[in-house]
Amino acid sequence: MSENSVQTEEGSDASTVYPPTVGSRLRSAREAKGLAISEVAETLKLGAGQVEALENNHWQALPGPTFIRGFVRNYGRLVGLDPEQLMQELKATL
């Protein structure tokens, strides 16, 4: 009987869908292009830790809102995402 309740709990967890975050969209686009974090960092003149912070939405680890917007805009262009759409999504999180 406990197996059924676990399956039900797992099923309810799986049905919860969250919209993609700015960071997860950047990561997915990077992976789709076959780019490594180090390649993105080198191209954008960022540290690998900064790229990871962007992908994980760890805004507090980055210099500030103005820099974050620039980093996200440039990263979006690099991986083929619409920078303006990213800016709208980012505005809601900063």
C-alpha positions, 0 to 999 in steps of 0.5 A, spaced: 500 500 500 505 504 501 508 503 494 501 506 491 502 512 495 509 513 493 507 513 486 501 518 487 506 522 490 511 522 485 505 523 480 503 529 483 510 532 483 511 530 476 505 534 474 507 540 477 510 544 471 514 551 473 516 556 467 523 556 465 527 561 468 532 565 465 538 561 467 535 555 465 533 557 458 541 560 457 543 553 459 539 549 455 540 554 449 548 553 450 547 545 451 543 545 444 549 549 441 554 544 444 558 549 447 562 548 454 561 553 460 568 555 458 567 556 451 561 561 453 566 564 458 572 565 454 567 568 448 563 573 453 570 575 457 567 572 463 569 567 469 566 560 468 563 561 475 560 567 473 557 563 467 554 558 472 551 563 476 547 566 470 545 559 469 543 558 476 540 564 477 544 566 482 544 573 481 547 575 488 554 572 486 554 577 480 556 585 480 549 588 480 543 589 476 546 593 470 552 588 469 547 582 470 542 585 464 549 586 460 551 579 461 544 576 460 543 580 453 550 578 451 549 571 453 542 570 449 545 573 443 551 568 443 546 562 444 541 565 439 535 567 444 531 573 443 535 578 448 529 583 449 525 577 451 530 575 456 530 582 459 523 582 460 523 575 464 529 578 467 526 584 470 521 580 473 526 576 477 531 582 479 
